[in-house]
């Protein structure tokens, strides 16, 4: 009986982990889209382009635009 409960518990844990990962991915996408929207709305197309190619630059822009979250 304990084996069955352990398996059920482990499945629940795995589902929770997957939901957390998905939520993190969606939040990351929303953040990047907000950054791109900000940059394009402010005619910063070169910054937007560079942000898609350079992770360090993208992180610099995220801090500049949104501060330290």
C-alpha positions in Angstrom: 0.0 0.0 0.0 2.8 2.4 0.8 4.4 1.8 -2.6 1.1 2.9 -4.3 0.9 6.0 -2.2 4.5 6.8 -2.8 4.0 6.6 -6.6 0.9 8.7 -6.4 2.7 11.3 -4.3 5.7 11.3 -6.8 3.4 11.8 -9.7 1.8 14.8 -7.9 5.2 16.2 -7.2 6.2 15.8 -10.9 3.0 17.5 -12.1 3.7 20.4 -9.7 7.2 20.7 -11.0 6.0 20.7 -14.6 3.4 23.4 -13.8 6.1 25.5 -12.2 8.4 25.2 -15.2 5.6 26.1 -17.6 4.6 29.1 -15.5 8.3 30.3 -15.4 8.5 29.9 -19.2 5.3 31.9 -19.7 6.5 34.7 -17.4 9.9 34.8 -19.2 8.1 35.1 -22.5 5.9 37.9 -21.2 8.9 39.8 -19.9 10.8 39.6 -23.2 7.6 40.6 -25.1 7.2 43.6 -22.8 10.8 44.6 -23.3 10.5 44.3 -27.1 7.2 46.3 -27.0 8.9 49.0 -25.0 11.9 49.2 -27.2 9.9 49.3 -30.5 7.5 51.8 -29.1 10.4 54.1 -28.3 12.0 53.6 -31.7 14.9 51.6 -30.3 14.9 49.1 -33.1 18.7 48.6 -33.0 18.5 47.8 -29.3 15.7 45.3 -30.0 17.7 43.6 -32.7 20.9 43.5 -30.5 18.8 42.1 -27.6 17.8 39.1 -29.7 21.4 38.3 -30.4 23.3 39.2 -27.2 22.1 37.8 -23.9 24.3 40.1 -21.8 22.9 43.2 -23.6 19.4 41.9 -23.3 19.9 41.5 -19.5 21.3 45.1 -19.4 18.2 46.4 -21.1 15.9 44.4 -18.8 17.5 46.1 -15.8 17.4 49.5 -17.5 13.7 49.2 -18.5 12.3 47.2 -15.6 14.8 47.7 -12.8 16.0 44.9 -10.6 13.1 42.5 -10.1 
